[in-house]
Amino acid sequence: MMIRITAFNSAERISTRLYPKVFFGFASRLGNQLAKACGMRGARLCWENLAEFSYNRLNDKACEGMAWAQYLGAMTYAMGGGLGMIHGLAHQISAMNNLHHGLTNAMTMVPVVKRNYKAAPDAYAELARNAMDVDTSGMDRFQAAEIAVEKIEYLRNVVGITDEACKLSTYNLTEKDCKHMAGNSVNDLCNEGSARDWTVEDSFDVYMSMM
C-alpha cells in the first residue's frame, strides 16, 4: 500500500512538473519563463528518483530528490505556470468517486499528454532531451515530443500504476458519469494552463477512452 501511495503522490508531481510546463509550467500556454525553469528541473528530478523512492522509501537520496521535485512543482504553479487538464479532468474523477488525487492524475496524465503534445512540440522535445536524456539528434520536434510521451507512460507503468488501474470502469464510473464530468471539467480553473484549446468534447473523448 505504501508503494502505491508513494507512486500516486509522485505521479501528481510528474504531472505538475511535466504537463503544462511540461507537466505544467513547461508546456503551458501561459508561457511563464520562471515556471518553465522550475518545471524542467522538477521533471528531471522525477525521472531520476521516482521509481527508486516508490519502491524504497528509505533511499535518502531518492527521497530528497522527490522532496525537491514536490517543492519545484509548487513553485511551477505559484510562479504562474498554471496546471492544465491533467488536473482539470482528475478533479472531476476524485469528486465523483473519492479517489486519491495522485491516482486520478496518473489516470488522466497519459491520455491528456497524448492529446496535447502537438500543441507544444518544442516543449515536449526539450523535456525528452533535458529531463530524460534522450538523444534527439536527427529527429524533428514532433518525433522527439512523441518519445517524451512514450517515456511518461513508461515511467507511470514502472511505478506500478497499471492500465487497469487507470480505467474508469474499474471504479464503476459510467458513460453518464463521463458526460457529467466533461461538462464540469471545462469550468475548472486548471483549464487556463492547458497547452491547447480544450472543449467539453475533448474531455468527454478522453474520459471515454479511459473506460
N, C-alpha and C positions, 0 to 999 in steps of 0.2 A: 504493500500500500504506500509506503513512504517513497519508493522508487517512482510510483505513478504520480504522487502529489508533486514531487520534485520536478518530474518531466512536465506536468501540466503547467506549473508556475513558470518553468523555464521556457515553455512554448509561448507563453504570453510575452516573455521578454523578447523572444525571437521576433514575434510579430510586431512588437512595439519598436523593435530595433530595425528590422529589415523591411517591413512592408512599406509604409508611406515614406520613408526616407530611407528607403529600403528597409522596410519593416518599420515604417512610419515616417520619421523625419527624412528619410533618404529619397524615397520616390514620390513623396507628397507634392501635389501641385502648388502647395503654399510656398515652397521654394526657399525656406529659411536656411541660410548657409551654416549658421551655428548648429542648428538642429541636424543638418546633414552630417557635419563633422562628428557630433556626438553619436548619431545613429550608426555611422560606419564603424567607429571604434567599438561600440557595443555589439554590433553584428559579428565582428571578428572574435570578440571575447566569447560570445555564444558558440561560435563554430569551434573554437579551441577547447572549451570547457564543459559544454552542456552534457555530453554523453558521460564523461568521467564523473561529473557531480551527480547526475541522475542515478548512477549505479554505485557510487561510493561517496557518501556524504561526509566521510572522514578524510577525504582528499582535500587538504587545506588549500592547496594551490588552485584547484578547480573551484572550490567554494569561494575563495577570494575573487577569482575571475568572474564568477556569476554574480557576486555581490556588486562588483563594479558594473557589470552589464545591466543589472537592475537599476542602479543609480543613473547610468547613462541613458537608460530607457526613459526614466522620469524626466531627465534633462532634455531629451529629444522632444518630448511632448511639451514641457514647460517653456522651452525656448521658441515655441511656435511651429514645430513640425507637424502638429496635428496627429491624428490617429489613423482613421481610414476605415474601410468597410470590412476588414477582418473583424475589428471590434464592433463595428456597427451591426453586422449580422450576428456576431457572437452574443451580444447583449440580449437580443430577442430570444435566442435559444435558452439562455440561462433564465430569463424571466418566465418562459413557458414551462420549463421542466426542472428548475432549481439545480442546474448542473454547474460544476466548478467553472469559474470564468477562464482559468487557464486551459481546461479541456475544450471549452467551446471555441477559444481562439485557435487551438490546434486543429479543431474540426473545420473551421472556415478558412484557415490560412492558405492551404494549397489551392482550393478552387478559386479563391479570390485572386491570389497571385497569378494563377494561370490566365485569368480574365484581364488582369491589369498590366502585365509586363509590356505589352505592345504600346501602351501609352507612355511608358517611361523606360525605353530600352537602354538608354545610356546609363541610367541609374542602376539597373539590374546587371548590366555588363560590368560596371565598376564594382558592384558587390562581388561578382564572381572573381574578378582579378584581385581585389584588395582585402576581402574578408575571407575568401575561400581558397585562395592561392591557385586559381585555375589559370592555366596558360591559354590566353585567348588569342594568341598570335594566329593570324590567318583567318580569324572569324570576323564576320560583320557584327554589328551591335545586337542584332536580333538573335543571332546564333549564340552569342555569349550570354545574352539575357536568358535564353532557354536553358542553358546549363545551370544558371543560378536557380531557376525554378526547380529543376530536377534535384539540385543539391538540397534545397529547402525541404522537399518531400522526403528525400533520403534521410536527412537528419531527424525529421519527425519520426520516421519508421525506426531508426536506430535506437531512439529512446523509448520504444515500445508503445507508441501511440499508433495503433494499427488502423487499417482501412475500416475494419468492422467497428472500432471504437468511434469512428468519425461519421458513421451512418446515422441519420436522424431516426430511421426506423428502429434502430437499436433501443431508442428511448421512447418508442411508441408515439412519435410525432407523425402527423398525417398530412396529406396534401392540403386539407383545410387549414391546418396549423401553418403550413408554409405560406399560404396566401395571407393569413393574418400577420405573420412575422414580416413578410415582404412589405406590406403596407406601412408597418411601423418603422422599418429599418431606414427608409429614406429620410425620416424626420430625426434620426439620431444625429447628434452634434458631430459625431465622428466622420460623417459624410464629407465635411468640409476638407478633410485631409486626404480624400481619395485621389489616387493617381489619375483617374479618368472620370468623366461624367457617369453618374450612376442612377439608375431608374428602378422603379418598383419591379419592372420586368426582369432587370438584371438580378435583383435579389431573389425573385421567385425562381428563375432559372438555376441559380446557384443552389438554393435550398433543394430543389427537385433533383439536382444532380447528386445531392448528398443522401438521397433516400435509399 
